[in-house]
């Protein structure tokens, strides 16, 4: 995980996932300039249109959430709170009863 966060290109990710991360980086950095050709490397790596749609949607939602949190002054969670949330989600999923 740390290697991916530091630099996906030099991380232990396989080439298929690196292709996806390259596309998502373009979505983050230059979305107005993305055209149909931008998807070719990810498709060639084996990603379906549906998978690419979901990856772009997740990317867009996180961008939205981050901007919303920044603009509304919501305080960031501590590292411990993030770890606890991760443990809870791993154990019970996202659905709360």
TINU-60140 format. One record per residue: x negated, y negated, z of N, C-alpha, C in turn. Coordinates in steps of 0.001 Angstrom, whole numbers, plus 500000, padded with zeros to 6 digits. Last residue first. Layout:
node nx: X&ny: Y&nz: Z&cax: X&cay: Y&caz: Z&cx: X&cy: Y&cz: Z
...
***
This chain:
node nx: 526492&ny: 501873&nz: 510761&cax: 527860&cay: 502259&caz: 511146&cx: 528261&cy: 501582&cz: 512434
node nx: 524686&ny: 500765&nz: 507984&cax: 524880&cay: 500694&caz: 509444&cx: 526315&cy: 501069&cz: 509762
node nx: 522518&ny: 501743&nz: 505487&cax: 523912&cay: 501693&caz: 505919&cx: 523978&cy: 501710&cz: 507440
node nx: 519918&ny: 502145&nz: 504855&cax: 520367&cay: 500769&caz: 504954&cx: 521796&cy: 500656&cz: 505484
node nx: 518455&ny: 504782&nz: 506906&cax: 518828&cay: 504156&caz: 505637&cx: 519322&cy: 502746&cz: 505886
node nx: 517493&ny: 505888&nz: 509229&cax: 518949&cay: 505862&caz: 509047&cx: 519388&cy: 505288&cz: 507712
node nx: 514667&ny: 505991&nz: 509089&cax: 515419&cay: 506998&caz: 509857&cx: 516892&cy: 507046&cz: 509488
node nx: 513920&ny: 503839&nz: 507549&cax: 513430&cay: 505167&caz: 507175&cx: 514246&cy: 506259&cz: 507861
node nx: 515112&ny: 501777&nz: 508999&cax: 515600&cay: 502076&caz: 507654&cx: 515147&cy: 503458&cz: 507191
node nx: 513537&ny: 501919&nz: 511341&cax: 514991&cay: 502107&caz: 511407&cx: 515555&cy: 502478&cz: 510037
node nx: 510990&ny: 501333&nz: 510329&cax: 511243&cay: 502618&caz: 510997&cx: 512734&cy: 502926&cz: 511028
node nx: 511502&ny: 498729&nz: 509360&cax: 511080&cay: 499793&caz: 508451&cx: 511320&cy: 501168&cz: 509045
node nx: 512072&ny: 497389&nz: 511749&cax: 513091&cay: 497488&caz: 510702&cx: 512767&cy: 498586&cz: 509698
node nx: 509552&ny: 497627&nz: 512951&cax: 510713&cay: 498265&caz: 513574&cx: 511844&cy: 498416&cz: 512566
node nx: 508031&ny: 496055&nz: 511179&cax: 507716&cay: 497467&caz: 511365&cx: 508910&cy: 498216&cz: 511962
node nx: 509277&ny: 493546&nz: 511552&cax: 509297&cay: 494190&caz: 510236&cx: 509016&cy: 495688&cz: 510352
node nx: 508633&ny: 493126&nz: 514246&cax: 510044&cay: 493231&caz: 513859&cx: 510174&cy: 493880&cz: 512483
node nx: 505843&ny: 492951&nz: 514056&cax: 506456&cay: 494031&caz: 514834&cx: 507921&cy: 494224&cz: 514454
node nx: 505560&ny: 490599&nz: 512571&cax: 505103&cay: 491869&caz: 511997&cx: 505727&cy: 493049&cz: 512735
node nx: 508596&ny: 488648&nz: 512922&cax: 507226&cay: 489009&caz: 513296&cx: 506843&cy: 490314&cz: 512600
node nx: 510447&ny: 486909&nz: 510412&cax: 510336&cay: 487950&caz: 511431&cx: 508863&cy: 488206&cz: 511733
node nx: 510762&ny: 483371&nz: 509990&cax: 510259&cay: 484668&caz: 509548&cx: 510233&cy: 485645&cz: 510711
node nx: 513727&ny: 481469&nz: 510422&cax: 512381&cay: 481823&caz: 510857&cx: 512004&cy: 483224&cz: 510373
node nx: 515317&ny: 479432&nz: 508108&cax: 515377&cay: 480686&caz: 508847&cx: 513944&cy: 481096&cz: 509189
node nx: 515479&ny: 477148&nz: 506588&cax: 514749&cay: 477092&caz: 507844&cx: 514856&cy: 478343&cz: 508692
node nx: 516526&ny: 477050&nz: 504103&cax: 517468&cay: 476950&caz: 505228&cx: 516774&cy: 476926&cz: 506583
node nx: 514384&ny: 477349&nz: 502355&cax: 515175&cay: 476112&caz: 502312&cx: 516101&cy: 475946&cz: 503503
node nx: 513383&ny: 479920&nz: 502956&cax: 512531&cay: 478737&caz: 503078&cx: 513369&cy: 477459&cz: 503186
node nx: 515661&ny: 481480&nz: 502329&cax: 515121&cay: 481466&caz: 503694&cx: 514254&cy: 480228&cz: 503908
node nx: 515863&ny: 480942&nz: 499577&cax: 516972&cay: 480626&caz: 500474&cx: 516467&cy: 480517&cz: 501911
node nx: 513435&ny: 481957&nz: 498637&cax: 513732&cay: 480526&caz: 498492&cx: 514854&cy: 480097&cz: 499425
node nx: 513765&ny: 484683&nz: 499324&cax: 512639&cay: 483900&caz: 499840&cx: 512902&cy: 482407&cz: 499741
node nx: 516068&ny: 485368&nz: 497819&cax: 516076&cay: 485434&caz: 499288&cx: 514955&cy: 484585&cz: 499880
node nx: 515123&ny: 484986&nz: 495153&cax: 516252&cay: 484234&caz: 495682&cx: 516217&cy: 484199&cz: 497209
node nx: 513069&ny: 486900&nz: 495081&cax: 512768&cay: 485487&caz: 494851&cx: 513879&cy: 484605&cz: 495405
node nx: 514616&ny: 489181&nz: 495505&cax: 513628&cay: 488797&caz: 496505&cx: 513202&cy: 487351&cz: 496326
node nx: 516147&ny: 489120&nz: 493130&cax: 516800&cay: 488985&caz: 494432&cx: 515806&cy: 488584&cz: 495517
node nx: 514176&ny: 489514&nz: 491165&cax: 514957&cay: 488275&caz: 491193&cx: 515618&cy: 488067&cz: 492547
node nx: 513312&ny: 492127&nz: 491842&cax: 512377&cay: 491003&caz: 491824&cx: 513134&cy: 489683&cz: 491955
node nx: 515700&ny: 493535&nz: 491411&cax: 515095&cay: 493501&caz: 492752&cx: 514133&cy: 492330&cz: 492854
node nx: 515962&ny: 493081&nz: 488628&cax: 516992&cay: 492623&caz: 489559&cx: 516444&cy: 492533&cz: 490979
node nx: 513726&ny: 494365&nz: 487613&cax: 513853&cay: 492919&caz: 487440&cx: 514883&cy: 492351&cz: 488403
node nx: 514392&ny: 497001&nz: 488346&cax: 513154&cay: 496387&caz: 488834&cx: 513226&cy: 494867&cz: 488732
node nx: 516803&ny: 497405&nz: 486912&cax: 516806&cay: 497421&caz: 488372&cx: 515551&cy: 496762&cz: 488946
node nx: 515817&ny: 497196&nz: 484262&cax: 516885&cay: 496306&caz: 484730&cx: 516885&cy: 496236&cz: 486258
node nx: 514078&ny: 499363&nz: 484245&cax: 513546&cay: 498008&caz: 484102&cx: 514562&cy: 496976&cz: 484574
node nx: 515913&ny: 501459&nz: 484466&cax: 514905&cay: 501271&caz: 485511&cx: 514322&cy: 499862&cz: 485450
node nx: 517318&ny: 501081&nz: 482030&cax: 518014&cay: 500984&caz: 483316&cx: 517027&cy: 500734&cz: 484456
node nx: 515347&ny: 501559&nz: 480127&cax: 515940&cay: 500227&caz: 480216&cx: 516654&cy: 500036&cz: 481543
node nx: 512731&ny: 503542&nz: 481656&cax: 513970&cay: 503373&caz: 480896&cx: 514455&cy: 501930&cz: 481018
node nx: 509257&ny: 503958&nz: 481334&cax: 510352&cay: 503347&caz: 482084&cx: 511561&cy: 503148&cz: 481178
node nx: 507020&ny: 504900&nz: 479982&cax: 508047&cay: 505847&caz: 480410&cx: 509211&cy: 505270&cz: 481182
node nx: 505198&ny: 503317&nz: 478774&cax: 504735&cay: 504031&caz: 479973&cx: 505804&cy: 504960&cz: 480539
node nx: 506794&ny: 502116&nz: 476897&cax: 505815&cay: 503100&caz: 476433&cx: 505292&cy: 503932&cz: 477600
node nx: 508098&ny: 500315&nz: 478616&cax: 508864&cay: 501392&caz: 477959&cx: 507922&cy: 502505&cz: 477482
node nx: 505948&ny: 498692&nz: 479270&cax: 506628&cay: 499437&caz: 480328&cx: 507454&cy: 500579&cz: 479743
node nx: 505261&ny: 497619&nz: 476723&cax: 504298&cay: 498424&caz: 477489&cx: 504963&cy: 499250&cz: 478600
node nx: 507813&ny: 496306&nz: 475929&cax: 507237&cay: 497451&caz: 475216&cx: 506227&cy: 498244&cz: 476048
node nx: 508665&ny: 493981&nz: 477078&cax: 509103&cay: 495231&caz: 477691&cx: 508429&cy: 496458&cz: 477091
node nx: 507822&ny: 491938&nz: 475500&cax: 507231&cay: 492037&caz: 476839&cx: 507575&cy: 493365&cz: 477514
node nx: 509437&ny: 491936&nz: 473263&cax: 508126&cay: 492581&caz: 473165&cx: 507468&cy: 492767&cz: 474535
node nx: 511612&ny: 490351&nz: 474000&cax: 511781&cay: 491806&caz: 473893&cx: 510440&cy: 492534&cz: 473867
node nx: 510067&ny: 487901&nz: 476188&cax: 510906&cay: 488299&caz: 475062&cx: 510959&cy: 489825&cz: 475009
node nx: 509498&ny: 485375&nz: 478528&cax: 509595&cay: 486812&caz: 478290&cx: 510548&cy: 487070&cz: 477130
node nx: 509394&ny: 482730&nz: 479219&cax: 508697&cay: 483143&caz: 478011&cx: 508779&cy: 484630&cz: 477707
node nx: 510653&ny: 482413&nz: 481676&cax: 511259&cay: 481810&caz: 480482&cx: 510623&cy: 482277&cz: 479168
node nx: 508871&ny: 483881&nz: 483464&cax: 510142&cay: 484453&caz: 483010&cx: 510764&cy: 483745&cz: 481812
node nx: 506235&ny: 483890&nz: 484506&cax: 506546&cay: 483269&caz: 483215&cx: 507869&cy: 483763&cz: 482632
node nx: 505942&ny: 485018&nz: 487075&cax: 505110&cay: 483897&caz: 486659&cx: 505578&cy: 483179&cz: 485397
node nx: 507788&ny: 487112&nz: 487527&cax: 507509&cay: 486119&caz: 488576&cx: 506830&cy: 484869&cz: 488047
node nx: 507609&ny: 488504&nz: 485122&cax: 508918&cay: 487989&caz: 485567&cx: 508699&cy: 486900&cz: 486614
node nx: 504924&ny: 489236&nz: 485247&cax: 505371&cay: 488288&caz: 484212&cx: 506723&cy: 487688&cz: 484581
node nx: 505127&ny: 491047&nz: 487341&cax: 504285&cay: 489854&caz: 487497&cx: 504670&cy: 488800&cz: 486465
node nx: 506687&ny: 492978&nz: 486100&cax: 507259&cay: 492217&caz: 487214&cx: 506431&cy: 490965&cz: 487494
node nx: 504806&ny: 493959&nz: 484242&cax: 506039&cay: 493320&caz: 483788&cx: 506639&cy: 492461&cz: 484895
node nx: 502907&ny: 495011&nz: 486005&cax: 502533&cay: 493945&caz: 485068&cx: 503767&cy: 493210&cz: 484557
node nx: 504386&ny: 497002&nz: 487283&cax: 503943&cay: 495849&caz: 488066&cx: 503507&cy: 494695&cz: 487166
node nx: 504644&ny: 498777&nz: 485109&cax: 505828&cay: 498159&caz: 485702&cx: 505446&cy: 496910&cz: 486499
node nx: 501991&ny: 499509&nz: 484739&cax: 502716&cay: 498860&caz: 483646&cx: 503964&cy: 498152&cz: 484178
node nx: 501511&ny: 500786&nz: 487154&cax: 500791&cay: 499544&caz: 486852&cx: 501489&cy: 498785&cz: 485729
node nx: 503053&ny: 503063&nz: 486821&cax: 503483&cay: 502052&caz: 487791&cx: 502757&cy: 500726&cz: 487582
node nx: 501498&ny: 504339&nz: 484817&cax: 502935&cay: 504084&caz: 484626&cx: 503422&cy: 502978&cz: 485550
node nx: 499000&ny: 504709&nz: 485949&cax: 499156&cay: 503737&caz: 484871&cx: 500622&cy: 503389&cz: 484626
node nx: 499276&ny: 504906&nz: 489571&cax: 499083&cay: 505484&caz: 488249&cx: 499393&cy: 504431&cz: 487182
node nx: 497506&ny: 503120&nz: 492134&cax: 498714&cay: 503363&caz: 491353&cx: 498372&cy: 504053&cz: 490037
node nx: 495319&ny: 502410&nz: 493585&cax: 495440&cay: 503824&caz: 493228&cx: 496735&cy: 504141&cz: 492476
node nx: 494228&ny: 499207&nz: 492241&cax: 494795&cay: 500093&caz: 493251&cx: 494862&cy: 501525&cz: 492734
node nx: 493547&ny: 497375&nz: 490405&cax: 492457&cay: 498195&caz: 490940&cx: 492943&cy: 499170&cz: 491999
node nx: 496062&ny: 496251&nz: 489812&cax: 495216&cay: 496771&caz: 488735&cx: 494097&cy: 497673&cz: 489241
node nx: 497146&ny: 495216&nz: 492199&cax: 497713&cay: 496430&caz: 491597&cx: 496802&cy: 497058&cz: 490538
node nx: 495590&ny: 494073&nz: 494865&cax: 495424&cay: 493984&caz: 493407&cx: 495953&cy: 495266&cz: 492779
node nx: 496867&ny: 493950&nz: 497439&cax: 495642&cay: 493194&caz: 497147&cx: 495482&cy: 492990&cz: 495633
node nx: 499024&ny: 495653&nz: 497241&cax: 499252&cay: 494254&caz: 497603&cx: 498049&cy: 493387&cz: 497259
node nx: 497649&ny: 498002&nz: 496649&cax: 498626&cay: 497471&caz: 495696&cx: 498883&cy: 496002&cz: 495983
node nx: 496132&ny: 498343&nz: 498960&cax: 495473&cay: 498188&caz: 497675&cx: 496398&cy: 497593&cz: 496628
node nx: 498125&ny: 498726&nz: 500876&cax: 497269&cay: 497536&caz: 500949&cx: 496564&cy: 497278&cz: 499624
node nx: 499182&ny: 501182&nz: 500000&cax: 500000&cay: 500000&caz: 500000&cx: 499130&cy: 498744&cz: 500000
***
